[in-house]
């Protein structure tokens, strides 16, 4: 979760795929995805996908709860 929050601190709107550089393991993709889901559930990030199977965007809310993480 710290990886995601650090990335969003420097870039408030980030594409999901920006967390992965080849070669990337399935384990890393799954663990980052689960961290993203948890952060969304806590209200620390917003998610946006404009179309089915489209790009998944992670967005840092303007008033993100500082203690959510």
Rosetta silent file (secondary structure, phi, psi, omega in degrees, C-alpha in Angstrom):
SEQUENCE: XXXXXXXXXXXXXXXXXXXXXXXXXXXXXXXXXXXXXXXXXXXXXXXXXXXXXXXXXXXXXXXXXXXXX
SCORE:     score description
SCORE:     0.000 S_00000001
   1 L     0.000  -32.233  179.532    0.000    0.000    0.000 S_00000001
   2 H   -64.321  -38.371  177.412    2.925    2.296    0.668 S_00000001
   3 H   -57.989  -44.838 -179.176    4.118    1.883   -2.937 S_00000001
   4 H   -66.439  -46.743 -177.879    0.728    3.054   -4.244 S_00000001
   5 H   -66.991  -36.175  177.296    0.472    6.014   -1.869 S_00000001
   6 H   -64.772  -41.783  179.015    4.036    7.141   -2.611 S_00000001
   7 H   -64.127  -42.933 -179.406    3.328    7.086   -6.344 S_00000001
   8 H   -70.928  -23.859  177.256    0.098    9.060   -5.891 S_00000001
   9 H   -66.834  -35.921 -179.475    1.859   11.624   -3.712 S_00000001
  10 H   -92.120  -22.769 -178.077    4.092   12.585   -6.637 S_00000001
  11 L  -141.443   95.839 -171.421    1.539   11.961   -9.400 S_00000001
  12 L   -60.844  -18.580  175.938   -2.110   12.414   -8.254 S_00000001
  13 E  -130.501  114.211 -172.202   -3.545   10.478  -11.223 S_00000001
  14 E  -128.750  140.315  176.960   -1.706    7.290  -12.113 S_00000001
  15 E   -79.534  141.329 -178.278   -2.393    4.442  -14.503 S_00000001
  16 H   -53.069  -41.692 -175.177   -2.504    0.954  -12.938 S_00000001
  17 H   -69.612  -12.860  179.946    0.146   -0.369  -15.343 S_00000001
  18 H   -69.820   -9.567  179.352    2.679    2.250  -14.201 S_00000001
  19 H   -85.917   -3.142 -172.212    3.422    0.099  -11.148 S_00000001
  20 L  -128.742  129.709  174.304    4.934   -2.666  -13.255 S_00000001
  21 L  -120.573  134.316 -179.270    8.100   -2.833  -15.310 S_00000001
  22 L   -62.031  146.089  -10.278    8.949   -5.969  -17.276 S_00000001
  23 L   -77.071  141.731 -177.944    9.697   -8.584  -16.169 S_00000001
  24 L  -128.560  134.122 -177.300    6.894   -8.551  -13.657 S_00000001
  25 L   -84.789  156.506  175.768    5.572  -11.511  -11.719 S_00000001
  26 H   -61.236  -35.669 -179.744    1.926  -12.445  -11.298 S_00000001
  27 H   -59.784  -41.964  179.797    2.492  -12.244   -7.558 S_00000001
  28 H   -67.729  -43.044  179.317    3.421   -8.549   -7.761 S_00000001
  29 H   -59.712  -46.355 -178.670    0.410   -7.719   -9.969 S_00000001
  30 H   -65.728  -43.616 -178.031   -1.946   -9.496   -7.577 S_00000001
  31 H   -67.511  -38.519  177.402   -0.442   -7.963   -4.436 S_00000001
  32 H   -68.065  -40.176  179.245   -0.556   -4.417   -5.864 S_00000001
  33 H   -62.764  -42.797  177.605   -4.131   -4.964   -7.070 S_00000001
  34 H   -64.956  -37.978  176.787   -5.205   -6.152   -3.609 S_00000001
  35 H   -63.450  -40.257  178.268   -3.494   -3.148   -2.024 S_00000001
  36 H   -63.265  -43.965  178.559   -5.395   -0.869   -4.427 S_00000001
  37 H   -61.928  -40.215  179.442   -8.701   -2.494   -3.512 S_00000001
  38 H   -66.949  -42.838  178.237   -7.973   -2.047    0.194 S_00000001
  39 H   -63.895  -37.001  176.682   -7.012    1.601   -0.255 S_00000001
  40 H   -64.866  -43.803  179.256  -10.226    2.176   -2.227 S_00000001
  41 H   -61.378  -35.789 -179.964  -12.262    0.522    0.519 S_00000001
  42 H   -79.571  -10.132 -179.426  -10.609    2.800    3.104 S_00000001
  43 L    84.378   11.779 -177.853  -11.376    5.869    0.988 S_00000001
  44 L   -80.506  -21.928  178.455   -7.695    6.731    0.481 S_00000001
  45 L  -139.548  163.720  172.307   -7.922    6.563   -3.336 S_00000001
  46 E  -114.708  152.467  177.587  -10.492    6.757   -6.107 S_00000001
  47 E  -119.815  144.908  179.107  -10.663    4.423   -9.091 S_00000001
  48 E  -142.811  134.594  175.750  -11.782    5.285  -12.606 S_00000001
  49 L  -143.214  113.516 -171.896  -12.270    3.161  -15.708 S_00000001
  50 L   -75.686  -23.345 -179.840  -13.987    4.842  -18.657 S_00000001
  51 L  -149.082  159.365  178.124  -14.850    1.688  -20.601 S_00000001
  52 L   -57.053  133.982 -179.865  -14.971   -2.064  -20.118 S_00000001
  53 L    62.373   17.629  178.931  -11.449   -3.521  -20.176 S_00000001
  54 L   -85.481 -173.553 -179.184  -10.095    0.039  -20.436 S_00000001
  55 L   -66.181  134.788  176.428   -7.323    1.731  -18.539 S_00000001
  56 L   -97.290  119.012 -178.835   -7.695    1.645  -14.756 S_00000001
  57 E  -104.063  136.442  173.930   -6.794    5.019  -13.220 S_00000001
  58 E  -104.240  129.788 -174.992   -5.885    5.550   -9.575 S_00000001
  59 E  -126.799  131.952  175.324   -6.713    9.020   -8.324 S_00000001
  60 L   -83.817  117.505  179.110   -5.678   10.683   -5.103 S_00000001
  61 L   -62.819  150.218  179.553   -8.761   12.481   -3.750 S_00000001
  62 L   -61.288  -34.520 -179.668   -8.331   16.163   -2.953 S_00000001
  63 L  -117.253   51.228  178.628   -9.406   15.497    0.627 S_00000001
  64 L   -63.889  138.685  179.066   -7.962   12.031    1.180 S_00000001
  65 L   -65.661  119.382 -176.934   -8.037   10.993    4.791 S_00000001
  66 L   -64.884  -30.178 -178.382   -4.480   11.434    5.996 S_00000001
  67 L   -95.874    9.282  179.629   -4.896    8.704    8.585 S_00000001
  68 L   -68.101  -25.042 -179.174   -6.540    6.223    6.167 S_00000001
  69 L  -105.363    0.000    0.000   -3.144    4.657    5.582 S_00000001
